[in-house]
Amino acid sequence: MPAPTCSSCHAARAALRRPRSGQALCGSCFCAAFEAEVLHTVLAGRLLPPGAVVAVGASGGKDSTVLAHVLRELTPRLGITLHLVAVDEGIGGYRDAALEAVSSQAARWELPLTIVAYADLFGGWTMDAVARSTAGSGRSRSCCTFCGVLRRRALEEGARLVGATHIVTGHNADDMAETVLMNFLRGDTGRLARGGVLGSGGEGCALPRCRPLQFASQKEVVLYAHFRRLRYFSEECVYAPEAFRGHARDLLKQLEAARPSTVLDLVHSAERLALAPAARPPPPGTCSRCGALASHTLCQACALLDGLNRGLPRLAIGKGRRVLQAQPPLPGNRSQATSDPVAPRGPCTCEQSRDGATLCRDGGGQAGAPCALQSDLSATE
Amino acid sequence: MCQAGEDYAGLAHREPPPGPRPGREQKCVKCAEGQPVVVIRAGDAFCRDCFKAFYVHKFRAMLGKNRLIFPGEKVLLAWSGGPSSSSMVWQVLEGLSQDSAKRLRFVPGVIYVDEGAACGQSLKDRGKTLAEVKLILQNTGFPWHVVTLEEVFSLPPSVLCSASQEPAGTEEAYKAAVDSFLQQHRVLGVEGCASPAQGEDQPHPSPSQEPPGVAGSPAAAQTEALSRLFTSIKTLTAKEELLQMLRTHLIVHVARTHGYRKVMTGESCTRLAIKLMTNLALGRGAFLAWDTGFSDERHGDVVLVRPMRDHTLKEVAFYNHLFGVPSVFTPAIETKAPEKASIHRLMEAFILRLQTVFPSTVSTVYRTSEKLVKAPREGCATGPSGHNCLLCMCALDIDTADSATAFGAQSSSHVSQMLPASTKMPTPPCCGAGEGQAQSYHRAVGRSGDVQACIIEQLCYSCRVNMKDLPSLDPLPPYVLAEAQLRSQR
């Protein structure tokens, strides 16, 4: 039985059926439709005004590759300029390979690329160092918690370096659906209330962030990359198997098999959640240390780094955060720490001394405490 | 998981901390005297009496905290035969027979809905189940009603109208009602029998009520119509949803006819957590507070109440086992269905599996459900006020203006739903194709397509997605079709 003809151009043979509607399209019509939808998302939501300097969070993975490609196709229509910003979290065996992919993409598309590294921005703390410091406590390492928060800070820094006015990331509809499921399972009402489908409009001093691919399902992103022959890095992060998001992701895949429109239904549900005013997070102020957007005295990045530097990596995770004071890590403040050293330390010197040492007797973190620090969406590949 | 304090099952590098095991030397954590028989939550061992007190206290506290059930009010207990609702009926039974100070003060009745036709059971099996059911119902001593699901075919369209509600009881009204009720008791003297005094209510009808037609079997035509409806539905998810809606309509109708103002359903904490996540996945995010909250007033004069929402399924099972609560097993529509058969089954399996790894999952989801409010999210485009969904009776959460594209569920239709209805963006070519498809479909199908389209327009987002699984809307019960017709002509 011959394949049906494309229902859009009625000329070529159809190469795929769109996952949601079952419409049969040929490769080029599908790509055109995909680009048109992204354009519509951007225009209808007024996400990127003309003249914007847009920093694209590029990880080398499929979503950011497709995002960069589509935006590059649309730059004449939108009147924007693009910069690629890649973040080096210092995950050995994973991030270095991905960065090569980003570099080759930047060269091929002739887009300026800036790489920001955790090691430079955060006093030598790479993700591998964080993982080492949180390991050995018998509890889950919460690597994704640290990575997500720090990456957003790093993206913001990188965007400022290139003089950008907007930040875009490649989150797709599946990511949004997973996030809603995850936040419900963890009881994170703060993020559920804040969960703007349209991306944040830049409160205070933070740059406005948006997600042009947020209505595209993951399957369509992969298909687009296939038809446009885009090359990307497709391995999973080394720490990903430990993440809670994996559960939500498995669930979503199964739900999609039972009912294909589940992803859309979840996004629809997320848009219309009505949470009690008391459950919503307080209006954000500024961090007393670095001046970035913060809901408490210290922004999350500073709080997490504080905890790491003090040898109490879980200090800023869980209920202990409430009593966190905005104190710089001076030698005189050691009375609170259960470990003994007298100097504020970075990761390089403490690894050996801390292996197996007692860690993270954080006062908070009871079972059932909502871990409020996982950023709203984790990284895409 | 990011919850600090949780042992991650995957990284089992060290042994789990030795938990308190109820050995012979262990005593009940509450009274420190009795021998513990059951462990609730993590490591709390209770003896039999303390467990019973804990369980009953939860039930009473849930009712007392919400102050919705006024004294002397007629309350219909929806009993499915399963453990949670049986436990609920048992609690009411015990609560009414206590000494007057702590006695429950409402007037209960029990209803059982026979869904055998929808589940494909034979008449013989249904008869056997009914005999067991009637035995238990007679033993409760409450007025009972047994209805079959086939009776939805004789429901009036008014069941889908949210009847005007009397002003909700305020704090003062509740206190005043309780005070006047107590005063009446003092005046009339203590009634020693199990059933509480009526006050101004009409006297009970005789305890054993035989609704017409139950003596034999329901009309065979109706049974066939019902099974035709359910076999025509393509997915188990849609079947389950439709069954719930029809059952609710039937119960509300019976409640209205017999003057019951409240209906109590026995959904436990575990079931509600699963229901919340399921409804999220079905697109009912706007209505979660009604679907899983304590009270559900969408039908207007009849309010659904969930007093068992604080009890986990484990506690219910232990209580029923320890105290001999009678229950009847009836196969449901998804009994023995494979795990991946429906969204409901998937979500149930997922949550229960996650619960074994992270024991606080159910309680976390439950606590989140308590923070949901019954209001549309600000800045959201909702349908014109006053319009409710035809089937689930919640306020429409979809812009009626773009119903054609919404049904096609193309991506841009979502964007146009989110924006204020005033800005109309040009649709890109593929969505033009999608809309053209939907319109041509409507034209091709002709008159029945018109009826179909007019029904679809009156449904909320999740009901629309469900109706997609019905190839034709004709087998729906006549009251649905009639009400749709009425509304479209208004």
Chai-1 contact restraints between the chains, C-beta under 6 A:
chainA,res_idxA,chainB,res_idxB,connection_type,confidence,min_distance_angstrom,max_distance_angstrom,comment,restraint_id
A,S8,B,A433,contact,1.0,0.0,6.0,A-B,restraint_1
A,A33,B,C430,contact,1.0,0.0,6.0,A-B,restraint_2
A,A36,B,P428,contact,1.0,0.0,6.0,A-B,restraint_3
A,E37,B,S411,contact,1.0,0.0,6.0,A-B,restraint_4
A,H40,B,S412,contact,1.0,0.0,6.0,A-B,restraint_5
A,H40,B,P428,contact,1.0,0.0,6.0,A-B,restraint_6
A,T41,B,V415,contact,1.0,0.0,6.0,A-B,restraint_7
A,A44,B,V415,contact,1.0,0.0,6.0,A-B,restraint_8
A,A44,B,M425,contact,1.0,0.0,6.0,A-B,restraint_9
A,G138,B,R14,contact,1.0,0.0,6.0,A-B,restraint_10
A,S140,B,M1,contact,1.0,0.0,6.0,A-B,restraint_11
A,S140,B,Y8,contact,1.0,0.0,6.0,A-B,restraint_12
A,S142,B,C2,contact,1.0,0.0,6.0,A-B,restraint_13
A,T145,B,C2,contact,1.0,0.0,6.0,A-B,restraint_14
A,F184,B,T368,contact,1.0,0.0,6.0,A-B,restraint_15
A,G187,B,T364,contact,1.0,0.0,6.0,A-B,restraint_16
A,G187,B,R367,contact,1.0,0.0,6.0,A-B,restraint_17
A,G187,B,T368,contact,1.0,0.0,6.0,A-B,restraint_18
A,T189,B,K371,contact,1.0,0.0,6.0,A-B,restraint_19
A,F215,B,S411,contact,1.0,0.0,6.0,A-B,restraint_20
A,F215,B,H414,contact,1.0,0.0,6.0,A-B,restraint_21
A,F244,B,M1,contact,1.0,0.0,6.0,A-B,restraint_22
A,L251,B,F350,contact,1.0,0.0,6.0,A-B,restraint_23
A,Q254,B,L346,contact,1.0,0.0,6.0,A-B,restraint_24
A,L255,B,A281,contact,1.0,0.0,6.0,A-B,restraint_25
A,L255,B,L346,contact,1.0,0.0,6.0,A-B,restraint_26
A,A258,B,K340,contact,1.0,0.0,6.0,A-B,restraint_27
A,A258,B,I343,contact,1.0,0.0,6.0,A-B,restraint_28
A,A258,B,L346,contact,1.0,0.0,6.0,A-B,restraint_29
A,R259,B,T237,contact,1.0,0.0,6.0,A-B,restraint_30
A,R259,B,I343,contact,1.0,0.0,6.0,A-B,restraint_31
A,S261,B,V465,contact,1.0,0.0,6.0,A-B,restraint_32
A,T262,B,A281,contact,1.0,0.0,6.0,A-B,restraint_33
A,L264,B,A409,contact,1.0,0.0,6.0,A-B,restraint_34
A,D265,B,L282,contact,1.0,0.0,6.0,A-B,restraint_35
A,D265,B,G283,contact,1.0,0.0,6.0,A-B,restraint_36
A,L266,B,A281,contact,1.0,0.0,6.0,A-B,restraint_37
A,H268,B,G283,contact,1.0,0.0,6.0,A-B,restraint_38
A,H268,B,Y461,contact,1.0,0.0,6.0,A-B,restraint_39
A,S269,B,L280,contact,1.0,0.0,6.0,A-B,restraint_40
A,S269,B,G283,contact,1.0,0.0,6.0,A-B,restraint_41
A,S269,B,G285,contact,1.0,0.0,6.0,A-B,restraint_42
A,R272,B,G285,contact,1.0,0.0,6.0,A-B,restraint_43
A,R272,B,A286,contact,1.0,0.0,6.0,A-B,restraint_44
A,R272,B,R377,contact,1.0,0.0,6.0,A-B,restraint_45
A,R272,B,C380,contact,1.0,0.0,6.0,A-B,restraint_46
A,R272,B,D397,contact,1.0,0.0,6.0,A-B,restraint_47
A,L273,B,G285,contact,1.0,0.0,6.0,A-B,restraint_48
A,A274,B,V373,contact,1.0,0.0,6.0,A-B,restraint_49
A,A274,B,A375,contact,1.0,0.0,6.0,A-B,restraint_50
A,A274,B,R377,contact,1.0,0.0,6.0,A-B,restraint_51
A,L275,B,K371,contact,1.0,0.0,6.0,A-B,restraint_52
A,A276,B,K371,contact,1.0,0.0,6.0,A-B,restraint_53
A,A276,B,V373,contact,1.0,0.0,6.0,A-B,restraint_54
A,A279,B,K371,contact,1.0,0.0,6.0,A-B,restraint_55
A,R314,B,A4,contact,1.0,0.0,6.0,A-B,restraint_56
A,I317,B,A4,contact,1.0,0.0,6.0,A-B,restraint_57
A,G318,B,A4,contact,1.0,0.0,6.0,A-B,restraint_58
A,G365,B,A4,contact,1.0,0.0,6.0,A-B,restraint_59
A,G365,B,G5,contact,1.0,0.0,6.0,A-B,restraint_60
A,Q366,B,G5,contact,1.0,0.0,6.0,A-B,restraint_61
A,A367,B,G5,contact,1.0,0.0,6.0,A-B,restraint_62
A,A367,B,E6,contact,1.0,0.0,6.0,A-B,restraint_63
A,A367,B,S360,contact,1.0,0.0,6.0,A-B,restraint_64
A,G368,B,S360,contact,1.0,0.0,6.0,A-B,restraint_65
A,A369,B,Q3,contact,1.0,0.0,6.0,A-B,restraint_66
A,C371,B,C2,contact,1.0,0.0,6.0,A-B,restraint_67
A,C371,B,Q3,contact,1.0,0.0,6.0,A-B,restraint_68
A,Q374,B,C2,contact,1.0,0.0,6.0,A-B,restraint_69
